[in-house]
Amino acid sequence: MMNFLVKTIANAGALAVAVWLLDKITLTGDSTGKKVGTLIVVALLFGLVNFLVKPVVKLLSLPLLILTLGLFTLVVNALMLLLTSWLAGKLDLGFHVEGFWTAVLGGLIISVVSWALHVVLPDED
């Protein structure tokens, strides 16, 4: 349970950094509290997408992953971020990613920041 909480907080922090750095990744809300709540829900949604969809996409794209020596992972991460944005729109959450290249850069930022947060945050089960 603690590990799940740490991963969700790390994802929310990484999403917040991407929102802060990139103009085309937007988070809307009336107050800071609402934005934080939205970030946590989007982080849960992002975690769910990465848990359920990403392994299937990686398996189906295995030849491209091998051919590009893993660089295709950036495209897979971008697609997961775009899917999260689309689902957030369907759930009427104030989170949106505009465009594929923004998603590629956002996915890269989220990967680096969440890795750094996982190194810093405790990891116990």
C-alpha positions in Angstrom: 0.0 0.0 0.0 2.8 2.4 0.9 4.5 1.6 -2.4 1.3 2.5 -4.3 1.0 5.8 -2.5 4.7 6.7 -3.1 4.3 5.9 -6.9 1.1 8.0 -7.1 2.7 10.9 -5.4 5.8 10.6 -7.6 3.5 10.5 -10.7 1.6 13.6 -9.5 4.8 15.5 -8.9 6.2 14.5 -12.3 2.9 15.5 -14.0 3.1 18.9 -12.1 6.6 19.5 -13.4 5.5 18.7 -17.0 2.5 21.1 -16.6 4.9 23.8 -15.2 7.5 23.4 -18.0 5.3 23.0 -21.0 2.6 25.5 -22.1 0.7 22.9 -24.1 0.1 20.6 -21.1 -2.6 22.4 -19.2 -4.1 21.9 -15.8 -7.2 23.9 -15.0 -9.0 24.5 -11.7 -10.4 27.3 -9.6 -8.0 26.9 -6.7 -4.7 25.3 -5.8 -6.5 22.6 -3.8 -8.7 21.7 -6.8 -5.6 21.6 -9.0 -3.8 19.3 -6.6 -6.8 17.0 -6.4 -7.0 16.9 -10.2 -3.3 16.1 -10.4 -3.7 13.2 -7.9 -6.7 11.8 -9.9 -4.8 12.2 -13.2 -1.7 10.5 -11.6 -3.9 7.6 -10.6 -5.4 7.5 -14.1 -1.8 7.7 -15.6 -0.7 4.8 -13.4 -3.7 2.7 -14.4 -3.0 3.4 -18.1 0.6 2.5 -17.6 -0.3 -0.7 -15.7 -3.0 -2.0 -18.1 -2.3 -0.6 -21.6 1.5 0.0 -21.7 2.6 -3.6 -21.4 0.3 -4.6 -24.4 1.6 -1.7 -26.5 5.2 -2.5 -25.7 4.7 -6.2 -26.6 3.0 -5.3 -29.9 5.8 -2.8 -30.7 8.7 -5.1 -29.6 10.2 -5.2 -33.1 10.3 -1.4 -33.2 11.7 -1.2 -29.7 14.5 -3.6 -30.7 15.1 -1.9 -34.0 15.4 1.6 -32.4 17.4 0.3 -29.4 14.7 1.3 -27.1 14.1 4.9 -28.4 10.6 3.9 -29.5 9.8 3.9 -25.7 9.6 7.7 -26.0 6.7 7.2 -28.5 5.0 4.6 -26.3 5.3 7.0 -23.3 3.9 9.8 -25.4 0.9 7.6 -26.5 0.2 6.7 -22.8 0.2 10.4 -21.9 -2.1 11.3 -24.8 -4.4 8.4 -23.8 -4.4 9.7 -20.2 -5.2 13.2 -21.5 -8.1 11.8 -23.6 -9.5 9.8 -20.7 -9.2 12.9 -18.4 -11.2 14.8 -20.9 -13.9 12.1 -21.0 -14.0 12.2 -17.1 -14.2 16.0 -17.2 -10.9 16.5 -15.4 -9.0 19.7 -16.1 -5.9 18.1 -17.7 -5.0 18.3 -21.4 -2.0 17.5 -23.6 -2.0 19.3 -26.9 -0.2 17.5 -29.7 2.0 14.5 -30.2 5.4 16.3 -29.9 4.3 17.9 -26.7 3.4 14.5 -25.4 6.8 13.1 -26.4 8.6 15.9 -24.5 6.1 15.6 -21.6 6.6 11.9 -21.4 10.4 12.4 -21.3 10.0 15.0 -18.5 7.6 12.8 -16.6 10.0 9.8 -16.9 13.0 11.7 -15.7 11.2 13.4 -12.8 9.4 10.3 -11.6 12.7 8.4 -11.7 14.3 11.1 -9.6 11.4 11.1 -7.2 11.5 7.3 -6.9 15.1 7.6 -5.9 14.4 10.2 -3.3 11.1 8.9 -1.9 11.0 5.9 0.4 10.1 2.6 -1.2 8.7 0.1 1.3 6.1 -2.6 1.0 
